[in-house]
Amino acid sequence: MTRQAGSIGVLWGPTFRTVSRIVGGGAVLALALLLAHAVAGVRRVEAAEVPARPVAEREGPAFSLTDQYGRRVTEATLADKPVVLHFGFTSCPAICPTTLFEVAARMRELGPLADEIHFVFVTADPERDTPEILKSFAASFDERIIALSGDVAQTAALAKGLGASFAKVPTPDGYTIDHSVNGFLLSRGWKLGRQMYLGADSRADHALAALYGMIGQKLLSGSPPPPAGNAR
């Protein structure tokens, strides 16, 4: 298994394709829990290879997509809060569910402060991921996650504007999706600032510090996050 040159992407091997065929919508979260540690040994992008990467802030790209409730969402819709955005697809066998599992854990650890950030999942597989499927998928992690879809051209334009990539990869039984795995962090006003890996084996303390920073607060070293019920 080899990391795709020139992008932060994942090309799934035969084992993952087999898993992909047997995963149903209701089994996604269970699979995430099962693979959370196993993925660490097989995914080709290690957390240390994709740390938060600060860049000069710039305007995020204009876009128009549909959320899991059928509502139109544009850059103006999200401009009122900072944004953490990931690309993926609901039939992704490992990286997507484990990443959203970790994102949801950070949301719980933030407690009420999580409501001050838009957490967004954009499908890179609009042919199969309908709003109804995305609604169920997002809710299995946290109902506050905004799940967006559009046609391939609309999604590709957003990805390009953010510096992401995705591509359909043929398989013997259909296709899978090669996509960027980093989260894209945008400040209030839809300003693109940096990327950060938030998936399996990412540093929870680093992720929390970045999220606190996005809302203008500081997580003191050694201080526990605010109580948030069932936070891990």
N, C-alpha and C positions, 0 to 999 in steps of 0.2 A: 504494500500500500504506500503510495507516494503522494506527497503534497503537490498540488498543482502549482507549477511554476508561474510566478507573476501575479498570483492572487491568493487570497486566504479562502480556500475552498475545500470541499470534501468530495472525493470520488469514491463511492461506496464499492466495496469488493463483493464477491459472491456470497459471503456469509451474511452481510447486511442486506443484500437483495432478498435472500431467503427469509430473513426476519421480517422485512418489509411486507412480504406477501401475506404473512400470518397476523399482522397487527391490525386490529379493528379499532374504531374510535373509542370504545369503552376500555380498551386495554392500554391506551397510550400512557396514562399516568403510572399504571402498574409496571409497564416496561421501563419507564424512566427510573423508577425506584430500583428495579432489578439491575439496570445497566449503569447506574450512576458511577459505580466504582469500576466496573469492567471496561467501560469506555475509556477510562484514563489510560489503560494499557494499549489500546488499539487505535485511538484516534490519532491522526497524524499531526495535529496542531497542538502543541503543549502550551499550557498557560504562560510559561516563561517566554515563549516565542512571540506572543501577541499581547504585550502589556498595554496599558493606557498610552495612547500616542498623542500628545498635545500638538495642535497645529493652530495657525492663526485662524480666528473665527471668520466665517464668511456666511453669506446668506444661503440657507438651504434651498433646494430646488422646489419649484412650484409643482403641485400634483393635485389630482382629483381621483380618489378611490372610494370604495364603499365599505362600511364597517359591517360587523356581524349582525347588526340589526337592520341593515338595508339603508342606512343613512349615509349621505355624501359627506366625505371628510376631505378637507384640503389643508394646505400648510397654514392657512389662517385659523382653522379649527384648532390646531395644536399649538399655536403661537402663544397662548396664554400661560403655558407652563413649560418647564424643561421637558425634554423627550429622551427616552431610551428606546431605540428602534432596532429590531432584529428582522432579518429575512430568513425564511425557512419554508417548510411545507408539512402538512399534517401527516402524511404517510412516511415522513423521515423516520428511519428506524432507531436512531440513537442521539445524534447531536442536538436536534431541535427539541425533543422532549426533555433531555437532561438539561439543556440550557434554560428552558422555560421553568423547569423545576427549581433551578438555582435562582433565577430571577424572582420567582414567587417567594422563595425563602427570604431573599433580601427585602422584598416588599413587606413581608410579615415582620421582619426585624426592624424596619423603619416605623412600623405602627401607623398612626394617623398621618405621619409625614409622607407616606407613600402616595397619598392623595394629591400631593403637590407636584407630582411628576406624572406625565403620560407615559405609560409603558405600552409599546406598540409592536405588534407582530405583523409583518407583511408577507403574504404568501408569494412564493416564487413559482407556484404551481396553480395558477388561476383556472386551468382547464379542469382540474379535479376538485379544488378547494372552493366550494360554494360558501356563501355567507352562513348557511345553516351548519355546514360541517365546521367552519371556523368558530362559530359560536360555541359548539360543544367542546371543541379542542381547547379553546382559550379558557373556558369555564372550568375545565378539569385541573387547571393550575391556579388561576385567580380570575374571578369575573371582572375585575377592573382592567384587565389587559384588553387593549383595543386591537382587534384583528381585522386587517384590511385586505381587500382584493380588488383587482381590476383586470383589464385585458393585459396580454403580454407586453404590448407596446407601452402602456401606461406604467406598468411595474418596472420595465426595463429603464424607462426614462428616470424614474425616481432612484433606482439603484445606481445608475450612472452619475446622477447629480450628487449622490452621497459618497461615491467612491466604492460602491459595492459591485458585485458581479454574480450572475447566476446563469446556468445553461442547462438545457435538457440533455440528458445522457441516455442513449438507447440501451436497453437491457433485453435479455432473451424473452422476458414476459411483458415488455412494454417500455417503460422509461423510469429514470429517477432524476433527481435534480442536484447539480453541483452548485453550491452557493457559498457566499461569504458567511463566516461564523461570528465575526466580531459584532458587538453592539455599537450602534452609532449614537453618540451623546450630543444632543443639541440643547443649547441654553434657551432661556425664555426669548421669544421673538423669532423662533425657528432659525437660530444661528448655529451652524455646524462647527463644533469645536474639536472633537477627537473621537477615536475608536477605543473600545475596551473589551477584552474577552471576559465574559461573565458566566461561561459554561462550567462543565464538570472540572473539578480540581482548580478552579480559579480561587484566588484569595478572597474570602468573604470580607475580611477587614479592609482590604484595598477597595473592594467594590462598594462597601458601605461608606468609606471615606469619600469616594468619588460622588456617590449619590447625595450624601450630605452636602458636599461642596456645590452641587448643582442647585440646591435650594438655599444656598447662602448660610449653611450651618457647618459647624466643625465637630467631627467625632474625635473626642480627646483620646489620646493613646492610652490603652488599658481600660478605657471606660466601656461598660456594657451598653448595648443599644437600649432604647427605651422599651419597657415591657410591651409585648405584642402578642399575647396569648400563646399560640402554639409555635412560635418561632423556633427554628432548629438551634 
